[in-house]
Every structure is written in C-alpha cells, then in structure tokens.
Amino acid sequence: MEHPNVVGFITHGGLLSVTEAVFYGVPMVGIPIFGGQRMNVARCVQKGIAVGTFTFSKVIL
C-alpha cells in the first residue's frame, strides 16, 4: 500500500484493510460483503476517504 504507484484501493471493508489504507492515506472504493464491513465502509464514506456501494442485494449468476 505504501508504493507510490498505488492511487486507490478496492476493498470489502474489513477492519485490517481499512486500517492499512487509512494509515497510508490511500482512497478506497468499498464493496461490503457481510458482517461489520458495511459499517466500516459507511464510516469511511462519512469521513470522505472512501466511496461505497451498498446496492448489492442479489447475486446474479
């Protein structure tokens, strides 16, 4: 994450991933899957360090 070519991070919103991205100042695109991930991504969106997608209610195969 600390590499200078990293300009963004697509994440499921897990606590360790979010912590690392915040530490290195990398903006995030959050796609929560389950559990506390939705809350983690929502908090990052509130703080302005991420954009989130919360519209996945069905999986289309």
C-alpha positions as CSV (number, residue, x, y, z in Angstrom):
1,M,0.0,0.0,0.0
2,E,2.9,2.4,0.6
3,H,4.1,2.0,-3.0
4,P,3.9,5.4,-4.8
5,N,2.0,3.9,-7.7
6,V,-0.9,2.9,-5.5
7,V,-3.6,5.5,-6.2
8,G,-6.7,3.7,-4.9
9,F,-7.8,0.5,-3.2
10,I,-10.9,-1.6,-3.8
11,T,-11.8,-3.3,-0.6
12,H,-14.6,-5.4,1.0
13,G,-14.3,-3.1,4.1
14,G,-12.6,-5.5,6.5
15,L,-11.0,-3.8,9.5
16,L,-7.4,-4.6,8.7
17,S,-7.7,-3.5,5.1
18,V,-9.4,-0.2,6.1
19,T,-6.8,0.4,8.8
20,E,-3.9,-0.1,6.3
21,A,-5.5,2.2,3.7
22,V,-6.1,4.9,6.3
23,F,-2.6,4.6,7.6
24,Y,-1.1,5.1,4.1
25,G,-3.7,7.7,3.0
26,V,-5.0,5.6,0.1
27,P,-8.5,6.4,-1.0
28,M,-10.9,3.5,-1.1
29,V,-13.8,2.0,-3.0
30,G,-15.8,-0.1,-0.5
31,I,-17.9,-3.1,-1.5
32,P,-19.0,-4.7,1.8
33,I,-20.0,-8.3,1.7
34,F,-21.1,-9.3,5.2
35,G,-20.8,-8.5,8.9
36,G,-19.2,-5.3,10.1
37,Q,-17.9,-4.5,6.7
38,R,-20.9,-2.3,5.8
39,M,-20.4,-0.2,9.0
40,N,-16.6,0.1,8.3
41,V,-17.3,1.3,4.7
42,A,-20.1,3.7,5.8
43,R,-17.8,5.3,8.4
44,C,-15.1,5.8,5.7
45,V,-17.6,7.3,3.4
46,Q,-18.8,9.7,6.2
47,K,-15.2,10.8,6.7
48,G,-14.7,11.4,3.0
49,I,-11.9,8.8,2.5
50,A,-14.0,6.3,0.5
51,V,-16.9,5.8,-1.8
52,G,-19.1,2.9,-1.1
53,T,-21.6,0.6,-2.9
54,F,-24.5,-0.6,-0.9
55,T,-26.8,-1.7,-3.7
56,F,-25.9,-5.4,-4.0
57,S,-28.9,-7.2,-2.6
58,K,-28.9,-10.2,-5.0
59,V,-26.2,-12.2,-6.7
60,I,-26.9,-12.7,-10.4
61,L,-25.3,-15.9,-11.8
